[in-house]
């Protein structure tokens, strides 16, 4: 199916992929302003999806010991400790966070937490899916992007294509049947087909991870960021909610409290296949030049 | 600090126990030539954002052997049409050897090599790897048939009968189809690299196909200069010199158009490969131009041209890997777009 915006631009991915009358597009809205860093999402994801060990290391990076999203880590909670930002003027507004304490200001810790549970973005224009040469990665009827384990031959192209560095080829543990093939969040495809929420959303105790219809989540995200701005949390911003952005908007969007790169997210991601027509044009020109060059090498010398 | 899975390594300066990522200055990676001043940027503990392709050097070798295969098929086709049997033989054998090495490299690099044939489940225009697989599937059998005919032609005459004679007859048509289908083999690998989120590869997408096609001509011309009789190798020398010129010129333009990630072509192991590539390619081209029919100079400059092409492929490959491992090349250009208010947005 090739539509006008099939490579770039706003799109409802499931109908574009050929589904007739699919269910509404499903996704996540991860509101990091209420994340408490409990990692229940990480655990629930591993339990439900049988994702093997990632690593057992003390990384020395705050409370983050799961390092990154990768083949063995489909939810990853980022921990950032940064100097506390104090409001310039006390507006007497209800604050986000702990209740008012009687500890003097200068004795309070001088840092604040940023915590965010990262996940596959399930892009409208998913580079991993576009470049997959076997058809292992496919668009589900829910508009999500899923790997078929029994098709993937481990070429690794999707790994290099993802602008967020989400999908990865499983390297271990030895003996795992999925070693060598690409793995990432499926948005719990199996649970969705059974009318259930993804495991991480079900386990999240603060509803930082919301699951639902993408258009409704976009609306809720707008409302939430407006509320936070009203309360004076001017650092609140949405990430991935714009259908006009470089990946056509994501199925998994976020409310962040700092710049995306602070959380390890790219500030302006673009699906690489946006430029694919241009790349093939240039390759066509170069190939033609090669053919002509070869012909000229002989023609000039023909006796 | 601990650097699991070998991807977050080298960024130790930004990793502090219980510390914050904060703003950090891009590291000086022993740069011998700083093109762009180090930029301030923020990252998550210095960890990469995009992931480097999980490939080994096989893919870099394939970039080279694929180029040699394509150029050799072209030279063999031209030699066949212009009655140069020695050059034709050199081209067809070069093509066969390079194709076999290519297939070994490609299959070996899969996570599940036994599922290699899954590549043929679908035809997918949005996947340069799928397109490339089909290009190879079209080119390979014809080029292989021509090479088989060449090998059979070397058998004693008394064996050349029956099906063997048929094979000999098929040599020319198969070789010509192989030649016509060769340029896509040389060109698509540039799209294969460019169609990724790897900064140094994607940023190079305007010129990389020309660099790779030039490199293919230089390497295959070099191969023919080494292996074909000098009296017949005139077209190979011309082809090689032209290819080397295009490669050097377009690589120069590429470095200018890539932006920040061009840095990775000048530093570290990629920088060494690229410098070696320029010296070898220029020297080989000069030797091919001036050496004429000298056997010794032909062999020396042909070898230099092949080595130059090999270094180009390794250099581009390593530059991409380095650009993926350092978050700077992902964050800084994107952050600059945002600061300028020029985020990539769909227009109407």
Interface residues (C-beta under 8 A of the other chain):
Chain A: X5 X7 X8 X9 X10 X55 X57 X58 X59 X60 X61 X62 X64 X67 X68 X70 X78 X80 X81 X82 X83 X111 X127 X130 X131 X132 X133 X134 X135 X136 X151 X152 X153 X154 X155 X156 X157 X159 X160 X161 X162 X163 X164 X165 X167 X168 X169 X170 X171 X179 X180 X181 X182 X242 X243 X244 X245 X246 X248 X259 X261 X262 X263 X264 X265 X266 X267 X268 X269 X270 X272 X273 X274 X275 X276 X278 X279 X280 X282 X283 X284 X285 X286 X287 X288 X289 X290 X291 X293 X294 X295 X296 X297 X298 X300 X301 X302
Chain B: X1 X2 X4 X5 X7 X8 X15 X16 X17 X18 X19 X20 X21 X22 X41 X42 X43 X44 X45 X47 X48 X49 X50 X51 X52 X53 X54 X55 X70 X71 X74 X75 X77 X78 X79 X81 X82 X109 X110 X111 X112 X113 X115 X116 X118 X119 X121 X122 X124 X126 X127 X128 X129 X130 X133 X179 X180 X182 X183 X184 X186 X187 X188 X190 X191 X194 X195 X196 X197 X198 X201 X202 X205 X206 X207 X208 X209 X210 X212 X213 X216 X217 X234 X235 X236 X238 X239 X242 X243 X246 X324 X327 X330 X331 X334 X335 X337 X338 X343 X344 X345 X346
